[in-house]
Amino acid sequence: MIRLGGTVASRVACTRVWPTVVACRQVSSLGPLAAAFNTKQNAQFKFQWSKSKTGLFGLPELKDSQGFHELKERCISNAETLVEEVISPNRKRNVAVIFDDLSDELCRVADLAEFIRLAHPDQEFALAAQDTCIAISGLVEQLNTHIGIYTALKQAVEQGDLNTESDVDKHVAKLFLQDFQQCGIHLGDKEREQVVELNDRILRLGQQFSAGCHQPRVVRAEVLPAQIRNMFYVENNGNIVVSGQHIDSPSDMVREAAYKIYYWRDQQQEEVLTALLEDRFKLARLCGYQTAGHRAVANSLGQSPENIGQFLTSLASQLPDRVAGDHMAMSNMKRRTHPMCSPLAMWDVPYFSGQARGTWFSLDLETVCEYFSLGVAMEGLNELFQSLYGVELVVEDTREGELWAQDVFKLAVKDSSQLLGHIYCDFFKRAGKPHQDCHFTIRGGREKSDGSYQDPVVVLMLNLPPPGWRSPTLLSPSTLDNLFHEMGHAMHSMLGRTKYQHVTGTRCSTDFAEVPSTLMEYFASDPRVLARVNRHYKTGEKLPEQTIQKLCATKKIFAGTELQAQLFYSAADQLYHSDLPLPGDITTCLESVQTKFHTLPYVPGTAYHLRFSHLVGYGARYYSYLLARSVASAIWQHSFQGDPFCGEAGGRYRRECLEHGGGKASHLLVGDYLEEQMEPGQLAAALIQELDTKNREVEEALACQ
């Protein structure tokens, strides 16, 4: 099977000349990254007419939207040639190599078109890209039901191929074969038709469920107590619209009302989700899997639902005592506000978590943000990557036509001997831009037939406010974390020097794809790193060490409560994708999951899962965030906790983890790197050890005030 999709989610047609005059006083010793990212771009500096025009991403075909037709037709023609080679009795190359050529042909067009469809502000380009996406997706569907290429691949995997195969060759061939079989190509004609029908229905049900997850709830005014009605949006007819939990409201009554109304059980949404889960189960059984969970996590870091279940259960058994301290602190905060208040409930946790982060350490976060301009953060990341991996980020000029928006930056990633790839930084808000932080693979890295290497090209998309004339873009603690996280994905793509693009960089199992990005969050929360990454955008001064310590401690407040919430979501997702029928309806099952995996009681009549849109995109794989954090925590403790700038540790991590992409089974990769195969209980223990460290650091920081 050929898979498309280079997005992890898991975020101008010009050559730029940097303006030299800005309306605010700048620090004279800014590095090139800080100077670029902290400067407001002015249209008068947009063009260098001495350079010839090119197309999007430097592709001459994409000087205008008609170029997508040329790319599409060439892709289809090349794909036909490669299919003929696969099924030819006289082929000279191994099937996996030809398959990867085919995958590369399709992905280089489809992934590029998908990004342009989402991100390009020109509707003509976006529509041409959409047409290309549809055409290539149709071709992929045909290829995934092509018995000839499946038979050739199956024979090569089971009997060995023409030419000598390495372990990587065999692994990638098996991945291609498994992808085929997950789509039921090995079944009879009638069963294959059922697979097509089920996939189509699953797609439509998923879209319907996702749309329903975000619908506001409209109720009659008399449902709410009179004294809080004015805290909600009131329609002209007097009805009240509840569009969220109101987690920032200081009123206990408002938070409770919002939670209960917003999460009221919705019969239609429940029927859609039930049908979606049933169809996923039918599809899995038809394709030879025990459950939808088994189908979803095949070849993953988690390996099986049984392993994942042990990991979640082990974590659940060790959390209650630790979370009890968080809940006691929240209850005390609640009683100080309302001495006769009700016990702590689900709707209280987000509010008091935010209050604690904002008040416990008396930090003026608005002032702190002035030390974390985007440009300074990029310089800090560059210094970190130079120390760890021996690579640097270099701002490159672009040609007219190469970019889709004026304020996109192009970074070259280089080591001492070669260019490794390019990162296009689409960081700033604009009208029509998707509101998401994510990483797009535009072109995967791979070895080419002539012995050269196809360097990867990726886009990082964020939604930051652009710099102004008087001040640069300033990062809050959470946006700094997001930047580090997404740069972790990008460096995974840049440093993954794989033979096959099918397994390049982030093209690995979902749970392992989040490990390098999650690991970067540990660097973003380490005082030694932040001590180098901060610098006031006007004065050049550094934050006091004590302030940095407080800032890092702020990120760790109530870490156990956050961990338990993720555990609860993961456990519910696993149950819904287990053996059907379930022991009750899906809402009753949610109540049982909350009893086992959460400290606070279930709220009768509510149905949180009916607004949990991750059940669509991450069905049976939501645990990936927890497992990735566990592995990242183990890697951090093993390699970087002692020195986050250690080049020896970074070099080993680059060679043994990042360079493999998905070319080595992720559980073996992690086990070999950590020098032991991590069992579910050990993975849970890594998170518990980290949690204890975070709680201790918060206590020490509070004691120092």
C-alpha positions as CSV (number, residue, x, y, z in Angstrom):
1,M,0.0,0.0,0.0
2,I,1.2,3.5,-0.8
3,R,0.4,6.0,2.0
4,L,0.2,9.8,1.6
5,G,0.3,12.5,4.2
6,G,3.2,14.4,5.4
7,T,1.6,16.2,8.3
8,V,2.4,15.6,11.9
9,A,-0.5,16.5,14.3
10,S,0.6,15.7,16.1
11,R,2.0,24.5,11.9
12,V,5.3,35.4,-1.4
13,A,6.8,35.5,-4.3
14,C,10.0,37.3,-3.4
15,T,13.6,37.3,-2.5
16,R,13.9,39.1,0.8
17,V,16.4,41.9,1.6
18,W,16.4,42.6,5.3
19,P,15.3,46.1,6.3
20,T,17.9,48.0,8.3
21,V,15.7,50.5,10.1
22,V,13.1,49.7,12.7
23,A,11.2,52.1,14.9
24,C,12.5,50.6,18.2
25,R,16.0,50.5,19.6
26,Q,17.5,47.1,18.8
27,V,20.4,45.3,20.5
28,S,23.4,45.8,18.3
29,S,24.8,42.3,18.6
30,L,21.7,40.4,17.3
31,G,22.6,37.2,15.4
32,P,21.3,36.7,11.9
33,L,18.3,34.5,13.0
34,A,17.2,37.1,15.7
35,A,17.6,39.9,13.2
36,A,15.5,38.1,10.6
37,F,12.7,36.8,12.9
38,N,12.4,39.9,15.0
39,T,12.1,42.3,12.1
40,K,8.8,43.4,10.6
41,Q,8.9,42.7,6.8
42,N,8.1,45.7,4.6
43,A,6.8,45.1,1.1
44,Q,9.2,47.7,-0.4
45,F,12.1,45.3,0.3
46,K,10.3,42.4,-1.3
47,F,12.0,41.9,-4.6
48,Q,15.5,41.5,-6.0
49,W,14.9,41.9,-9.6
50,S,18.4,40.6,-10.6
51,K,17.3,37.1,-9.7
52,S,15.0,35.1,-12.0
53,K,11.5,34.1,-10.9
54,T,10.8,30.5,-9.8
55,G,7.8,28.7,-8.5
56,L,6.6,27.5,-5.1
57,F,9.3,25.7,-3.2
58,G,11.7,26.5,-6.1
59,L,9.7,24.3,-8.5
60,P,9.6,26.1,-11.9
61,E,6.3,24.4,-12.8
62,L,4.6,26.2,-10.0
63,K,5.1,29.8,-11.2
64,D,1.4,29.7,-11.6
65,S,-1.5,27.4,-10.6
66,Q,-1.5,25.7,-14.0
67,G,1.7,24.0,-13.0
68,F,-0.2,21.6,-10.7
69,H,-1.7,20.0,-13.8
70,E,1.8,19.4,-15.2
71,L,3.0,17.9,-11.9
72,K,-0.1,15.7,-11.7
73,E,0.2,14.4,-15.2
74,R,3.9,13.6,-14.9
75,C,3.3,11.9,-11.6
76,I,0.6,9.7,-13.1
77,S,2.8,8.8,-16.0
78,N,5.8,8.0,-13.9
79,A,3.6,5.9,-11.6
80,E,2.4,3.8,-14.5
81,T,6.0,3.2,-15.6
82,L,7.0,2.0,-12.1
83,V,3.9,-0.3,-11.8
84,E,4.9,-1.9,-15.1
85,E,8.5,-2.4,-13.7
86,V,7.2,-4.0,-10.5
87,I,5.1,-6.6,-12.3
88,S,7.5,-7.3,-15.1
89,P,9.1,-10.8,-15.1
90,N,12.3,-9.1,-16.3
91,R,12.7,-6.5,-13.5
92,K,16.2,-5.9,-12.3
93,R,15.6,-4.0,-9.0
94,N,14.2,-5.2,-5.7
95,V,10.5,-4.6,-5.2
96,A,10.9,-2.4,-2.1
97,V,13.2,-0.1,-4.0
98,I,10.7,0.3,-6.9
99,F,7.9,0.7,-4.3
100,D,9.8,3.5,-2.6
101,D,10.3,5.2,-6.0
102,L,6.6,5.0,-6.5
103,S,5.8,6.3,-3.0
104,D,8.2,9.2,-3.6
105,E,6.6,10.1,-6.9
106,L,3.2,10.2,-5.3
107,C,4.1,11.9,-2.0
108,R,6.2,14.6,-3.6
109,V,3.1,15.8,-5.4
110,A,0.4,14.9,-3.0
111,D,2.0,16.2,0.2
112,L,3.0,19.5,-1.6
113,A,-0.5,19.9,-3.0
114,E,-2.1,19.2,0.4
115,F,0.0,21.8,2.1
116,I,-0.7,24.4,-0.6
117,R,-4.4,23.6,-0.5
118,L,-4.4,24.4,3.2
119,A,-2.0,27.3,3.4
120,H,-1.9,29.3,0.2
121,P,-3.9,32.6,0.4
122,D,-4.6,32.6,-3.4
123,Q,-7.8,30.6,-4.0
124,E,-6.7,29.8,-7.6
125,F,-3.6,28.0,-6.3
126,A,-5.5,26.4,-3.4
127,L,-8.2,25.0,-5.8
128,A,-5.6,23.7,-8.3
129,A,-3.8,22.0,-5.4
130,Q,-7.1,20.5,-4.2
131,D,-7.8,19.1,-7.7
132,T,-4.3,17.5,-7.6
133,C,-5.0,16.0,-4.2
134,I,-8.2,14.4,-5.4
135,A,-6.5,13.0,-8.5
136,I,-3.5,11.5,-6.7
137,S,-5.7,10.1,-4.0
138,G,-7.8,8.4,-6.6
139,L,-4.6,6.9,-8.1
140,V,-3.5,5.7,-4.7
141,E,-6.8,4.0,-4.2
142,Q,-6.3,2.2,-7.5
143,L,-2.8,1.1,-6.6
144,N,-3.9,-0.2,-3.2
145,T,-6.2,-2.7,-5.0
146,H,-3.7,-3.7,-7.7
147,I,-3.3,-7.4,-7.3
148,G,-0.2,-7.5,-9.5
149,I,2.0,-5.3,-7.5
150,Y,0.7,-6.8,-4.2
151,T,1.6,-10.3,-5.5
152,A,5.1,-9.2,-6.5
153,L,5.6,-7.6,-3.1
154,K,4.3,-10.6,-1.2
155,Q,6.5,-13.0,-3.1
156,A,9.5,-10.9,-2.5
157,V,8.8,-10.7,1.3
158,E,8.1,-14.4,1.7
159,Q,10.7,-15.8,-0.7
160,G,13.4,-13.2,-0.8
161,D,14.1,-10.7,-3.6
162,L,16.4,-10.7,-6.6
163,N,19.2,-8.7,-5.0
164,T,20.8,-9.0,-1.5
165,E,18.7,-7.4,1.1
166,S,19.7,-5.6,4.3
167,D,17.6,-5.7,7.5
168,V,16.3,-2.2,6.6
169,D,15.3,-3.4,3.1
170,K,13.4,-6.3,4.6
171,H,11.8,-4.1,7.2
172,V,10.5,-1.6,4.7
173,A,9.2,-4.3,2.4
174,K,7.3,-5.8,5.3
175,L,5.9,-2.4,6.1
176,F,4.6,-1.9,2.5
177,L,3.1,-5.4,2.6
178,Q,1.4,-4.8,6.0
179,D,-0.1,-1.6,4.7
180,F,-1.5,-3.4,1.8
181,Q,-3.0,-6.1,4.0
182,Q,-4.5,-3.6,6.4
183,C,-6.6,-2.5,3.4
184,G,-7.8,-6.1,2.7
185,I,-6.1,-6.6,-0.6
186,H,-5.5,-10.3,0.3
187,L,-9.3,-10.9,0.6
188,G,-11.8,-12.1,-1.9
189,D,-13.7,-9.8,-4.2
190,K,-16.8,-9.6,-2.0
191,E,-14.7,-8.9,1.1
192,R,-12.7,-6.2,-0.7
193,E,-15.9,-4.5,-1.7
194,Q,-16.9,-4.5,2.0
195,V,-13.6,-3.0,3.0
196,V,-14.1,-0.1,0.5
197,E,-17.6,0.5,1.8
198,L,-16.5,0.4,5.4
199,N,-13.6,2.8,4.8
200,D,-16.0,5.2,3.0
201,R,-18.5,5.0,5.8
202,I,-15.8,5.5,8.5
203,L,-14.6,8.6,6.7
204,R,-18.1,10.1,6.6
205,L,-18.9,9.2,10.2
206,G,-15.6,10.7,11.3
207,Q,-16.3,13.9,9.6
208,Q,-19.8,14.0,11.1
209,F,-18.6,13.3,14.6
210,S,-15.8,15.9,14.4
211,A,-18.3,18.5,13.3
212,G,-20.6,17.7,16.2
213,C,-17.7,17.9,18.7
214,H,-17.6,21.6,18.5
215,Q,-21.2,22.6,18.2
216,P,-22.4,25.0,20.9
217,R,-25.3,24.0,23.1
218,V,-28.4,26.2,23.1
219,V,-30.7,26.1,26.2
220,R,-33.7,28.0,27.5
221,A,-32.8,30.8,29.9
222,E,-34.8,29.2,32.8
223,V,-32.4,26.3,32.8
224,L,-29.8,28.5,34.4
225,P,-30.0,30.4,37.7
226,A,-31.0,34.0,37.1
227,Q,-27.8,35.4,38.8
228,I,-25.4,33.8,36.2
229,R,-27.4,34.1,33.0
230,N,-25.5,37.3,32.0
231,M,-22.2,35.4,32.1
232,F,-23.3,33.6,28.9
233,Y,-24.2,34.7,25.4
234,V,-27.9,35.4,25.2
235,E,-29.7,35.3,21.8
236,N,-32.4,37.8,20.8
237,N,-35.1,35.2,21.7
238,G,-33.7,34.8,25.2
239,N,-32.0,31.4,24.7
240,I,-28.6,31.0,26.1
241,V,-25.6,29.7,24.1
242,V,-23.0,27.6,25.8
243,S,-19.9,27.2,23.6
244,G,-17.4,25.9,26.1
245,Q,-16.5,25.2,29.7
246,H,-15.9,28.8,30.9
247,I,-12.7,27.5,32.5
248,D,-11.6,31.1,33.3
249,S,-14.7,32.1,35.3
250,P,-14.1,32.7,39.0
251,S,-17.7,31.7,39.7
252,D,-18.1,28.1,40.8
253,M,-21.7,28.1,39.7
254,V,-20.8,29.4,36.2
255,R,-18.2,26.7,35.7
256,E,-20.5,24.0,37.0
257,A,-23.4,25.1,34.8
258,A,-21.1,25.4,31.7
259,Y,-19.6,22.0,32.2
260,K,-22.9,20.2,32.7
261,I,-24.6,21.9,29.8
262,Y,-21.7,21.7,27.3
263,Y,-21.1,18.0,28.1
264,W,-24.8,17.0,28.3
265,R,-25.3,13.6,26.7
266,D,-26.3,14.0,23.0
267,Q,-28.2,11.1,21.5
268,Q,-27.4,11.8,17.9
269,Q,-23.7,12.3,18.5
270,E,-23.7,9.1,20.6
271,E,-25.2,7.2,17.7
272,V,-22.6,8.5,15.3
273,L,-19.7,7.6,17.5
274,T,-21.2,4.1,18.2
275,A,-21.6,3.5,14.5
276,L,-18.0,4.7,13.9
277,L,-16.6,2.4,16.5
278,E,-18.6,-0.6,15.2
279,D,-17.4,0.0,11.6
280,R,-13.8,0.2,12.7
281,F,-14.2,-3.1,14.6
282,K,-15.8,-4.7,11.5
283,L,-13.0,-3.5,9.3
284,A,-10.4,-4.8,11.6
285,R,-12.0,-8.2,11.9
286,L,-12.4,-8.4,8.1
287,C,-8.7,-7.6,7.6
288,G,-7.7,-10.3,10.1
289,Y,-7.2,-8.3,13.3
290,Q,-8.6,-9.1,16.7
291,T,-9.8,-5.6,17.3
292,A,-9.6,-2.1,15.8
293,G,-6.9,-1.4,18.5
294,H,-4.7,-4.3,17.2
295,R,-5.0,-3.0,13.6
296,A,-4.2,0.6,14.7
297,V,-1.0,-0.1,16.7
298,A,0.6,-2.8,14.5
299,N,4.3,-2.0,14.1
300,S,4.1,0.8,16.8
301,L,6.3,1.5,19.8
302,G,3.4,0.2,21.9
303,Q,3.3,-3.0,19.8
304,S,-0.1,-4.2,21.1
305,P,-3.2,-3.1,23.0
306,E,-2.2,-5.6,25.7
307,N,1.2,-3.8,26.2
308,I,-0.5,-0.4,26.1
309,G,-3.1,-1.6,28.6
310,Q,-0.4,-2.7,31.0
311,F,1.4,0.6,30.7
312,L,-1.8,2.6,31.4
313,T,-2.8,0.3,34.3
314,S,0.6,0.5,35.9
315,L,0.6,4.3,35.6
316,A,-3.0,4.5,37.1
317,S,-2.0,2.5,40.2
318,Q,0.8,4.9,41.1
319,L,-1.0,8.2,40.5
320,P,-3.8,8.6,43.1
321,D,-1.5,9.4,46.1
322,R,0.5,11.9,44.0
323,V,-2.6,13.5,42.5
324,A,-4.2,13.8,46.0
325,G,-1.7,16.5,46.8
326,D,-2.7,18.5,43.8
327,H,-6.4,18.2,44.6
328,M,-5.8,19.2,48.2
329,A,-4.1,22.3,47.1
330,M,-6.9,23.1,44.7
331,S,-9.5,22.5,47.3
332,N,-7.8,24.8,49.7
333,M,-7.7,27.5,47.0
334,K,-11.5,26.9,46.4
335,R,-12.3,27.2,50.1
336,R,-10.3,30.4,50.5
337,T,-12.6,31.9,47.9
338,H,-15.8,30.3,49.1
339,P,-15.6,28.7,52.6
340,M,-18.9,26.8,52.2
341,C,-18.0,25.5,48.7
342,S,-18.8,22.1,47.4
343,P,-16.0,19.5,47.0
344,L,-13.6,19.8,44.1
345,A,-15.1,18.7,40.8
346,M,-14.1,18.2,37.2
347,W,-15.0,21.8,36.2
348,D,-12.7,23.2,38.9
349,V,-9.4,21.7,37.8
350,P,-8.7,23.9,34.7
351,Y,-9.6,27.1,36.6
352,F,-7.5,26.4,39.7
353,S,-4.6,25.1,37.6
354,G,-4.5,28.4,35.8
355,Q,-4.8,30.4,39.0
356,A,-1.9,28.5,40.5
357,R,0.4,29.0,37.5
358,G,-0.5,32.7,37.4
359,T,-0.1,33.5,41.1
360,W,2.1,31.1,43.1
361,F,5.4,32.5,42.0
362,S,4.5,36.2,41.6
363,L,5.8,36.3,38.1
364,D,4.9,39.2,35.8
365,L,4.6,37.0,32.7
366,E,4.0,40.0,30.4
367,T,7.5,41.3,31.4
368,V,9.0,37.8,31.3
369,C,7.8,37.5,27.7
370,E,9.9,40.5,26.7
371,Y,13.0,38.3,27.2
372,F,11.7,35.6,24.9
373,S,11.4,37.2,21.5
374,L,11.0,34.8,18.6
375,G,14.4,35.8,17.2
376,V,16.2,35.2,20.4
377,A,14.4,31.8,20.8
378,M,15.5,30.8,17.2
379,E,19.1,31.8,18.1
380,G,18.9,29.7,21.2
381,L,17.6,26.7,19.3
382,N,20.5,27.2,16.8
383,E,23.0,27.2,19.7
384,L,21.4,24.1,21.1
385,F,21.5,22.2,17.8
386,Q,25.1,23.2,17.2
387,S,26.0,21.8,20.6
388,L,24.0,18.6,20.4
389,Y,24.2,17.7,16.7
390,G,26.9,19.8,15.1
391,V,24.4,21.4,12.8
392,E,23.4,25.1,12.3
393,L,20.3,26.9,11.0
394,V,21.1,29.5,8.3
395,V,18.6,32.0,6.9
396,E,18.6,31.8,3.1
397,D,17.4,34.3,0.6
398,T,14.5,33.2,-1.5
399,R,13.6,33.9,-5.1
400,E,10.5,35.6,-6.3
401,G,7.7,33.0,-6.6
402,E,9.2,30.6,-4.1
403,L,7.0,31.5,-1.1
404,W,3.3,31.6,-0.6
405,A,3.3,34.4,1.9
406,Q,5.6,37.4,2.4
407,D,6.6,36.6,6.0
408,V,7.7,33.0,5.5
409,F,11.4,32.4,6.2
410,K,13.6,29.7,4.6
411,L,16.2,28.0,6.8
412,A,19.0,25.8,5.5
413,V,20.2,23.1,8.0
414,K,23.9,22.4,7.5
415,D,26.6,20.4,9.3
416,S,30.3,20.9,8.7
417,S,30.4,19.1,5.4
418,Q,27.0,19.3,3.7
419,L,23.5,20.7,3.4
420,L,21.0,18.5,5.2
421,G,17.7,20.0,4.1
422,H,15.4,23.1,4.3
423,I,12.8,24.2,6.8
424,Y,10.3,26.8,5.7
425,C,9.0,28.7,8.7
426,D,5.4,29.8,8.3
427,F,5.1,31.3,11.8
428,F,2.8,34.2,11.6
429,K,-1.0,34.6,11.5
430,R,-2.8,35.7,8.4
431,A,-6.3,35.7,7.1
432,G,-7.5,32.2,6.1
433,K,-4.5,30.4,7.5
434,P,-5.4,27.2,9.5
435,H,-5.3,27.7,13.2
436,Q,-2.9,24.9,14.0
437,D,0.7,24.3,15.0
438,C,2.1,21.5,12.9
439,H,4.9,20.1,10.8
440,F,4.4,19.3,7.1
441,T,6.7,17.0,5.1
442,I,6.9,18.5,1.6
443,R,9.7,16.2,0.3
444,G,11.1,13.2,2.2
445,G,14.8,12.4,2.4
446,R,16.1,9.3,0.6
447,E,19.0,7.8,-1.2
448,K,18.7,8.3,-5.0
449,S,19.7,5.8,-7.6
450,D,22.7,7.9,-8.7
451,G,24.1,7.7,-5.1
452,S,23.2,11.3,-4.2
453,Y,20.8,12.1,-1.4
454,Q,17.4,13.8,-1.8
455,D,17.4,16.4,0.9
456,P,14.2,16.7,2.9
457,V,12.0,19.8,2.8
458,V,9.5,20.6,5.5
459,V,7.2,23.4,6.6
460,L,6.7,24.4,10.2
461,M,3.4,26.2,10.7
462,L,2.6,28.3,13.8
463,N,0.1,31.1,14.4
464,L,2.1,33.8,16.2
465,P,1.4,37.5,16.0
466,P,3.8,39.1,13.5
467,P,6.5,41.5,14.7
468,G,5.6,45.2,14.8
469,W,7.6,48.3,14.1
470,R,8.1,48.8,17.9
471,S,8.5,45.3,19.2
472,P,9.2,41.8,17.9
473,T,7.0,38.7,18.4
474,L,7.1,37.8,22.0
475,L,6.6,34.2,23.2
476,S,4.6,33.1,26.2
477,P,5.9,30.0,28.1
478,S,3.4,27.8,26.2
479,T,4.2,29.2,22.8
480,L,7.9,28.7,23.5
481,D,7.1,25.1,24.3
482,N,5.2,24.8,21.0
483,L,8.2,26.2,19.1
484,F,10.6,23.8,20.6
485,H,8.1,20.9,20.1
486,E,7.7,21.7,16.4
487,M,11.4,22.2,15.9
488,G,11.8,18.7,17.3
489,H,9.7,17.4,14.5
490,A,11.7,19.4,12.0
491,M,15.1,18.2,13.2
492,H,13.8,14.6,13.1
493,S,13.1,15.1,9.4
494,M,16.4,16.9,8.8
495,L,18.6,14.4,10.6
496,G,16.8,11.2,9.5
497,R,19.2,10.0,6.7
498,T,17.2,7.0,5.6
499,K,17.6,4.9,2.4
500,Y,13.8,5.0,1.8
501,Q,11.6,8.1,1.9
502,H,8.7,5.8,3.0
503,V,10.4,5.8,6.5
504,T,12.1,9.2,6.5
505,G,12.1,11.3,9.6
506,T,8.6,11.5,11.1
507,R,7.3,8.8,8.8
508,C,7.3,6.2,11.5
509,S,4.7,5.0,14.0
510,T,2.6,7.8,15.6
511,D,3.8,7.0,19.1
512,F,7.5,7.2,18.2
513,A,7.0,10.3,15.9
514,E,6.1,12.3,19.0
515,V,9.3,11.3,20.9
516,P,11.8,13.7,19.4
517,S,9.3,16.6,19.6
518,T,8.3,15.8,23.2
519,L,12.0,15.5,24.2
520,M,12.5,19.1,23.0
521,E,9.9,20.2,25.6
522,Y,12.3,19.0,28.3
523,F,15.0,21.3,26.9
524,A,12.4,24.2,26.9
525,S,11.7,23.6,30.6
526,D,15.3,23.4,31.8
527,P,16.8,26.4,33.6
528,R,20.2,25.9,32.0
529,V,18.7,26.1,28.5
530,L,16.4,29.0,29.2
531,A,19.4,30.9,30.8
532,R,20.9,31.0,27.3
533,V,17.7,31.4,25.3
534,N,16.5,34.6,27.0
535,R,17.5,38.2,26.2
536,H,15.5,41.4,26.5
537,Y,14.7,42.6,23.0
538,K,15.5,46.3,23.9
539,T,18.3,46.2,26.5
540,G,19.9,42.9,25.8
541,E,19.7,42.1,29.6
542,K,19.3,38.5,30.8
543,L,16.6,37.3,33.3
544,P,17.8,36.7,36.8
545,E,18.5,33.1,37.6
546,Q,15.8,33.1,40.3
547,T,13.2,34.3,37.8
548,I,14.2,31.5,35.4
549,Q,13.9,28.9,38.2
550,K,10.4,30.2,39.0
551,L,9.4,30.2,35.3
552,C,10.5,26.5,35.0
553,A,8.7,25.6,38.2
554,T,5.5,27.3,37.0
555,K,5.4,24.8,34.1
556,K,5.4,21.9,36.5
557,I,2.6,22.9,38.8
558,F,0.0,20.2,39.1
559,A,1.8,17.9,36.7
560,G,0.2,14.8,38.2
561,T,-3.3,16.2,37.5
562,E,-2.4,16.8,33.9
563,L,-0.9,13.3,33.6
564,Q,-4.0,11.8,35.0
565,A,-6.2,13.6,32.5
566,Q,-4.2,12.2,29.6
567,L,-4.3,8.8,31.2
568,F,-8.1,9.0,31.4
569,Y,-8.5,10.0,27.7
570,S,-6.1,7.3,26.6
571,A,-7.8,4.6,28.6
572,A,-11.2,5.5,27.2
573,D,-9.8,5.5,23.7
574,Q,-8.4,2.0,24.2
575,L,-11.6,0.7,25.6
576,Y,-13.7,2.0,22.7
577,H,-11.4,0.3,20.2
578,S,-11.3,-3.1,22.1
579,D,-13.5,-6.1,21.6
580,L,-17.1,-5.3,20.8
581,P,-19.8,-5.3,22.0
582,L,-18.7,-3.3,25.0
583,P,-20.2,-4.2,28.4
584,G,-22.6,-1.3,28.1
585,D,-23.3,1.8,26.0
586,I,-20.3,4.0,25.4
587,T,-21.3,6.6,28.1
588,T,-21.7,3.9,30.8
589,C,-18.3,2.6,29.8
590,L,-16.9,6.1,30.1
591,E,-18.1,6.2,33.7
592,S,-16.3,2.9,34.4
593,V,-13.1,4.2,32.9
594,Q,-13.3,7.3,35.0
595,T,-13.8,5.3,38.2
596,K,-10.7,3.3,37.4
597,F,-8.4,5.9,35.9
598,H,-9.4,9.2,37.5
599,T,-9.5,10.5,41.0
600,L,-12.5,12.8,40.7
601,P,-16.0,11.3,40.3
602,Y,-17.9,11.1,37.0
603,V,-20.5,13.8,36.6
604,P,-23.9,12.1,36.0
605,G,-25.6,12.9,32.7
606,T,-22.4,14.2,31.1
607,A,-20.6,12.6,28.1
608,Y,-17.2,14.1,27.7
609,H,-16.3,11.6,25.0
610,L,-18.9,13.0,22.6
611,R,-16.7,16.1,22.3
612,F,-13.4,14.3,22.1
613,S,-12.6,14.8,18.4
614,H,-9.2,13.0,18.8
615,L,-11.2,9.8,18.6
616,V,-11.4,10.4,14.8
617,G,-7.7,11.2,14.0
618,Y,-6.1,9.2,16.8
619,G,-8.5,6.3,17.1
620,A,-6.8,3.7,19.4
621,R,-3.6,5.8,19.3
622,Y,-4.3,8.6,21.7
623,Y,-2.0,6.9,24.2
624,S,0.8,8.0,21.9
625,Y,1.2,11.3,23.8
626,L,1.7,9.5,27.1
627,L,4.0,6.8,25.7
628,A,6.1,9.3,23.8
629,R,6.4,11.4,27.0
630,S,7.5,8.3,28.9
631,V,10.2,7.4,26.3
632,A,11.3,11.1,26.0
633,S,11.5,11.2,29.8
634,A,13.7,8.1,29.8
635,I,16.0,9.5,27.1
636,W,16.2,12.8,28.9
637,Q,17.1,11.1,32.2
638,H,19.5,8.8,30.4
639,S,21.4,11.3,28.3
640,F,20.6,15.0,28.8
641,Q,19.6,15.6,32.4
642,G,23.2,15.9,33.5
643,D,24.1,18.3,30.6
644,P,21.5,19.5,28.1
645,F,24.3,20.8,25.8
646,C,26.4,17.6,25.8
647,G,27.6,17.0,22.2
648,E,28.6,13.4,22.9
649,A,25.1,12.5,24.1
650,G,23.5,14.5,21.3
651,G,25.7,12.8,18.7
652,R,24.7,9.3,19.9
653,Y,21.0,10.3,20.0
654,R,21.3,11.6,16.4
655,R,23.0,8.4,15.2
656,E,21.0,5.8,17.1
657,C,17.5,7.4,17.1
658,L,17.0,10.3,14.7
659,E,18.9,9.0,11.7
660,H,16.8,5.8,11.5
661,G,13.4,7.5,11.0
662,G,11.0,4.6,10.7
663,G,13.6,2.3,9.1
664,K,14.0,0.3,12.3
665,A,11.3,-1.0,14.5
666,S,10.7,1.7,17.1
667,H,10.6,-0.6,20.1
668,L,14.0,-2.1,19.1
669,L,15.4,1.4,18.4
670,V,14.4,2.7,21.8
671,G,15.6,-0.5,23.6
672,D,19.0,-0.4,21.9
673,Y,19.5,3.3,22.6
674,L,18.5,2.9,26.3
675,E,20.5,-0.4,26.5
676,E,17.5,-2.3,27.8
677,Q,14.1,-3.3,26.4
678,M,11.6,-1.1,28.2
679,E,8.7,-3.1,29.6
680,P,5.3,-1.4,30.2
681,G,6.0,-1.1,33.9
682,Q,9.3,0.6,33.3
683,L,7.8,3.1,30.9
684,A,5.2,4.0,33.6
685,A,8.0,4.2,36.2
686,A,9.9,6.7,34.0
687,L,6.8,9.1,34.1
688,I,6.4,8.6,37.9
689,Q,10.0,9.4,38.5
690,E,9.7,12.5,36.4
691,L,6.5,13.5,38.2
692,D,8.2,13.2,41.6
693,T,11.1,15.3,40.4
694,K,8.7,18.0,39.1
695,N,6.8,18.1,42.4
696,R,10.0,18.4,44.4
697,E,11.2,21.2,42.2
698,V,7.9,23.1,42.7
699,E,8.2,22.7,46.4
700,E,11.8,23.9,46.5
701,A,10.9,26.9,44.4
702,L,8.0,27.8,46.7
703,A,10.3,27.5,49.7
704,C,12.8,29.9,48.2
705,Q,10.3,32.7,47.9
